[in-house]
Amino acid sequence: MAQEQSTKVVSGKVRFCYVNAFEARAMNEGEEPKYSVCILISKSDKATLDKINAAIEAAKIVGKAKLAGKNGKVPTNVKTTLRDGDIDRPDDEAFAGMMFVNANSSRRPQVVDSSLNPIIDPEEFYSGCYGRASVNFYAYDFNGNKGIACGLNNLQKLEDGERFDGGSTAEEDFGDDLA
C-alpha cells in the first residue's frame, strides 16, 4: 500500500510579510477576522517548493469531492495559493525571485523563536524577519470558486531581517553618541 501524501508542510527558511500573527484581522468588512501571513519562498529552495507541490497534489486527492467537475475528475488547472512573485508582484522587490503563499487561520498560531520559546511581543515577529512555517493545504469550494488554500498552523522565527514596513528601531534612531 502506497504511503499517503501529507497535506502538511513545514518549510525551510522563508521570509515573512503581511504578518498578522498576534491579532486576527478581517480582510473586508463583515468577514471573519483571521490570523494570516504571506510566506516568501526563494525559488532556489527546491526542497520546500517540492514539499508544497506534493501537499497541493495531496489536497487535490483529499478534497476531490469539492473540486471535481460533473465528470468526477479534478481539473488540471485548479487554482492554488502558490504563486510566482516575479509574475504576480513584479513591482515589489521583496517578491523578486520568490514564490509565495498566503496562509491564514481562525486559530491563533503559536509563534516561537529558534529555541522554541514563545514570542509574545509582536515587535519581535514582523514583516521582514526569517523563519519557518507550518502550514496545511486543503481544498475549498466557496460560492462556486474552487481551489487549494493554505491554512496557517505555527510560525518559528530564525533570524531578523530588514523590516518591510520601513520603520526603524530606537537604537537605530538614537544609537549615535551626542557630543
Phi, psi and chi 1 to 4 in degrees:
 res  aa     phi    psi   chi1   chi2   chi3   chi4
   1 MET       -  131.0 -171.8  162.0  130.3      -
   2 ALA   -71.5  145.0      -      -      -      -
   3 GLN   -70.0  132.6 -178.1  178.4  -14.0      -
   4 GLU   -70.9  133.7 -173.6  175.3  -48.0      -
   5 GLN   -69.9  142.2  -75.7  -74.7  -33.4      -
   6 SER   -90.2  146.3  174.9      -      -      -
   7 THR   -91.9   -1.6   59.0      -      -      -
   8 LYS   -95.7  140.4 -178.4  178.3  177.6  179.0
   9 VAL  -133.4  133.7  171.1      -      -      -
  10 VAL  -109.3  118.0  175.5      -      -      -
  11 SER   -73.5  166.8   73.9      -      -      -
  12 GLY   -80.3 -160.6      -      -      -      -
  13 LYS   -69.9  123.4 -175.8  176.4  164.4 -175.3
  14 VAL  -129.3  175.3  -63.6      -      -      -
  15 ARG  -119.4  143.6 -164.8  162.3 -171.3 -161.3
  16 PHE  -106.5  143.3  -59.6  110.5      -      -
  17 CYS  -144.8  167.6   65.6      -      -      -
  18 TYR    49.5   51.0  -57.6  112.0      -      -
  19 VAL   -78.7  120.7  173.3      -      -      -
  20 ASN  -129.8   64.5  -67.5  -52.1      -      -
  21 ALA   -96.9  -11.5      -      -      -      -
  22 PHE  -112.8  -19.6  -64.0   93.7      -      -
  23 GLU  -141.6  126.6 -176.3  179.0  -29.7      -
  24 ALA   -70.8  141.4      -      -      -      -
  25 ARG  -133.3  143.8  -67.8 -161.3  174.9  110.2
  26 ALA   -87.7  134.5      -      -      -      -
  27 MET   -68.1  -39.4  -69.3  -60.1 -174.8      -
  28 ASN  -133.6  152.3  -61.0  -60.8      -      -
  29 GLU   -57.8  133.9 -167.7  170.8  -35.5      -
  30 GLY    92.6  -12.2      -      -      -      -
  31 GLU   -87.3  158.4  -70.3 -177.0   -7.6      -
  32 GLU   -66.0  129.6  175.5 -170.4    1.0      -
  33 PRO   -65.5  139.6  -16.8   28.1      -      -
  34 LYS  -137.2  157.4  -67.2 -168.5  174.4 -170.9
  35 TYR   -86.6  142.5  -60.9   92.5      -      -
  36 SER  -156.2  161.8   61.0      -      -      -
  37 VAL  -158.0  146.2   64.9      -      -      -
  38 CYS   -98.8  127.5  178.4      -      -      -
  39 ILE  -107.7  117.0  -56.7  165.0      -      -
  40 LEU   -94.6  122.8  -60.5  172.7      -      -
  41 ILE  -116.5  123.3  -52.1  124.6      -      -
  42 SER   -59.6  138.3  171.7      -      -      -
  43 LYS   -62.2  -18.8  -71.2 -178.2  179.4 -179.9
  44 SER   -82.6   -9.3   65.1      -      -      -
  45 ASP   -85.3   73.7 -176.1   -4.6      -      -
  46 LYS   -62.6  -35.1  -60.5  -66.9 -175.3 -156.3
  47 ALA   -61.6  -48.9      -      -      -      -
  48 THR   -66.3  -43.8  -65.0      -      -      -
  49 LEU   -64.1  -37.2  -67.9  171.5      -      -
  50 ASP   -64.2  -41.5  -73.6  -11.4      -      -
  51 LYS   -63.8  -41.4  -73.8 -164.3  -82.2 -173.2
  52 ILE   -64.7  -45.8  -71.4  171.5      -      -
  53 ASN   -62.7  -38.7  -75.7  -44.4      -      -
  54 ALA   -66.0  -39.8      -      -      -      -
  55 ALA   -67.0  -36.7      -      -      -      -
  56 ILE   -63.8  -44.1  -72.2  170.4      -      -
  57 GLU   -62.1  -40.9  -69.6  -53.8  -49.8      -
  58 ALA   -63.6  -39.9      -      -      -      -
  59 ALA   -64.8  -32.8      -      -      -      -
  60 LYS   -64.5  -38.4  -72.3  178.5 -174.9  177.2
  61 ILE   -70.9  -50.1  -66.3  166.4      -      -
  62 VAL   -61.5  -38.4  172.0      -      -      -
  63 GLY   -98.6   22.2      -      -      -      -
  64 LYS   -52.6  -39.8 -178.1  177.1  179.1 -179.8
  65 ALA   -60.9  -33.1      -      -      -      -
  66 LYS   -81.5  -27.9  -70.4 -176.5  177.2 -179.3
  67 LEU   -99.3  -26.0  -59.8  173.7      -      -
  68 ALA   -66.8  144.5      -      -      -      -
  69 GLY   -82.6 -170.7      -      -      -      -
  70 LYS   -62.8  -23.1  -67.9  179.7 -179.3  169.2
  71 ASN   -82.4   -2.1   62.8    2.1      -      -
  72 GLY    83.7    3.5      -      -      -      -
  73 LYS  -108.0  146.6  -65.3 -177.3  179.3  172.6
  74 VAL   -81.3  126.3  175.1      -      -      -
  75 PRO   -59.7  147.0  -16.6   25.7      -      -
  76 THR   -71.7  -23.4   54.9      -      -      -
  77 ASN  -101.3   36.7   63.3  -17.9      -      -
  78 VAL   -59.5  134.7  168.1      -      -      -
  79 LYS   -66.7  131.9 -177.6  178.9  177.0 -176.9
  80 THR  -123.8  166.6   73.4      -      -      -
  81 THR   -84.2  -12.0 -173.6      -      -      -
  82 LEU   -77.5  119.9 -179.7   63.7      -      -
  83 ARG  -131.8  160.9  -63.3  173.6   24.6 -142.6
  84 ASP   -96.9  116.1 -173.4  -34.1      -      -
  85 GLY   -61.2  -33.5      -      -      -      -
  86 ASP   -67.2  -27.8  -67.0  -41.8      -      -
  87 ILE   -93.6  -48.2  -65.8  170.3      -      -
  88 ASP   -84.1  -22.3  -68.3  -24.6      -      -
  89 ARG  -135.8   55.5  -59.3  -83.7  178.3   89.2
  90 PRO   -63.5  -21.2   25.0  -33.2      -      -
  91 ASP   -93.6    2.2  -63.0  -26.9      -      -
  92 ASP  -112.3  108.3 -170.0  -25.3      -      -
  93 GLU   -62.7  -23.4   68.7 -179.4   48.0      -
  94 ALA   -64.3  -24.7      -      -      -      -
  95 PHE   -94.3   -3.0  -74.1   74.6      -      -
  96 ALA   -65.9  129.2      -      -      -      -
  97 GLY    72.9   15.9      -      -      -      -
  98 MET  -121.1  149.9  -59.4  -74.4 -176.0      -
  99 MET  -100.4  158.4  -61.1  -64.4  -72.6      -
 100 PHE  -149.0  154.8   68.8   98.4      -      -
 101 VAL  -133.0  145.2  -65.0      -      -      -
 102 ASN  -102.0  122.7  -68.0  -52.1      -      -
 103 ALA  -116.2  142.0      -      -      -      -
 104 ASN  -147.0  165.9   64.4   63.8      -      -
 105 SER  -159.2  149.7  174.3      -      -      -
 106 SER   -77.2  -23.4  -60.6      -      -      -
 107 ARG   -94.4  137.1 -179.8 -171.8   66.8   80.4
 108 ARG   -66.7  128.6 -177.2  172.6  176.9 -121.9
 109 PRO   -72.8  150.8   28.5  -34.6      -      -
 110 GLN   -76.9  137.9  -70.5 -176.6  -30.2      -
 111 VAL  -121.9  121.6 -178.3      -      -      -
 112 VAL  -129.2  163.1  -62.9      -      -      -
 113 ASP   -91.4 -173.4   64.6   17.5      -      -
 114 SER   -64.9  -19.8   59.9      -      -      -
 115 SER   -98.3   11.3  -59.9      -      -      -
 116 LEU    69.7   19.1  -56.3 -178.9      -      -
 117 ASN   -80.7  137.8  -62.3  -53.1      -      -
 118 PRO   -61.1  138.8  -20.8   30.8      -      -
 119 ILE   -99.7  119.4  -64.8  177.0      -      -
 120 ILE  -104.1  -31.9  -62.4  164.3      -      -
 121 ASP   -82.7  117.0 -177.6   -2.9      -      -
 122 PRO   -58.2  -23.6  -19.3   28.1      -      -
 123 GLU   -69.6  -19.0  -69.5  -63.9  -46.3      -
 124 GLU   -83.4  -23.6  -73.5  -63.4  -48.8      -
 125 PHE  -124.2  106.6 -168.7   87.7      -      -
 126 TYR  -140.1  168.8   53.6   87.8      -      -
 127 SER   -65.9  115.1  -65.9      -      -      -
 128 GLY   122.1  -18.9      -      -      -      -
 129 CYS   -78.2  164.5   72.3      -      -      -
 130 TYR  -110.2  150.2  -66.7   88.6      -      -
 131 GLY  -179.4 -156.4      -      -      -      -
 132 ARG  -125.8  153.0  -61.2 -172.0  -40.7  153.3
 133 ALA  -128.2  141.6      -      -      -      -
 134 SER  -106.9  120.2  170.4      -      -      -
 135 VAL  -134.4  165.6  -65.0      -      -      -
 136 ASN  -136.5  131.9 -169.5   60.7      -      -
 137 PHE   -98.1  140.8  -67.9   87.7      -      -
 138 TYR  -149.5  155.9   61.1   93.2      -      -
 139 ALA   -83.6  146.9      -      -      -      -
 140 TYR  -135.6  153.5   67.7   86.5      -      -
 141 ASP  -141.3   97.9 -179.5   -3.0      -      -
 142 PHE  -126.0  114.8 -175.8   73.8      -      -
 143 ASN    52.3   41.6  -70.2  -20.8      -      -
 144 GLY    83.1   -8.3      -      -      -      -
 145 ASN   -89.3  126.9  -66.4  -44.1      -      -
 146 LYS  -122.2  148.1  -61.9  179.5  179.4 -171.1
 147 GLY   171.8 -165.1      -      -      -      -
 148 ILE  -116.5  123.8  -56.6  -64.7      -      -
 149 ALA  -109.5  173.1      -      -      -      -
 150 CYS  -123.5  118.5 -175.3      -      -      -
 151 GLY   -91.7  141.1      -      -      -      -
 152 LEU   -91.9  125.2  175.6   58.9      -      -
 153 ASN   -99.1  -74.9  -63.9  -28.4      -      -
 154 ASN  -144.7  163.0  -62.7  -62.8      -      -
 155 LEU  -132.6  143.5  -60.3  163.5      -      -
 156 GLN  -129.4  127.2 -179.4 -178.5   36.6      -
 157 LYS   -88.5  129.3  179.6 -179.6  176.0 -178.7
 158 LEU  -104.0  -37.8  -63.0  175.7      -      -
 159 GLU  -162.0  160.2   65.0 -174.2   59.6      -
 160 ASP   -73.5  158.5  -73.3  -47.7      -      -
 161 GLY  -147.3  169.7      -      -      -      -
 162 GLU   -62.0  129.9 -175.8  178.4  -18.9      -
 163 ARG   -66.3  136.4  -63.4  179.5   77.9   94.7
 164 PHE   -77.0  -20.2  -73.3  141.1      -      -
 165 ASP   -80.3   -3.1   62.8   10.5      -      -
 166 GLY    77.4    1.1      -      -      -      -
 167 GLY   -74.6  168.1      -      -      -      -
 168 SER  -126.6  162.8   60.0      -      -      -
 169 THR   -90.3  163.4   65.3      -      -      -
 170 ALA   -61.9  -36.3      -      -      -      -
 171 GLU   -61.6  -41.6  -70.2   85.2    1.5      -
 172 GLU   -66.6  -39.5  -68.9  167.2  -22.6      -
 173 ASP   -74.2  -39.0  -72.8  -16.6      -      -
 174 PHE  -120.0   10.2  -51.8  119.2      -      -
 175 GLY   -72.6  -18.7      -      -      -      -
 176 ASP   -76.2  143.3   57.3  -16.0      -      -
 177 ASP   -73.7  136.5  -70.6  -26.0      -      -
 178 LEU   -91.3  133.9  -68.0  175.1      -      -
 179 ALA   -82.1      -      -      -      -      -
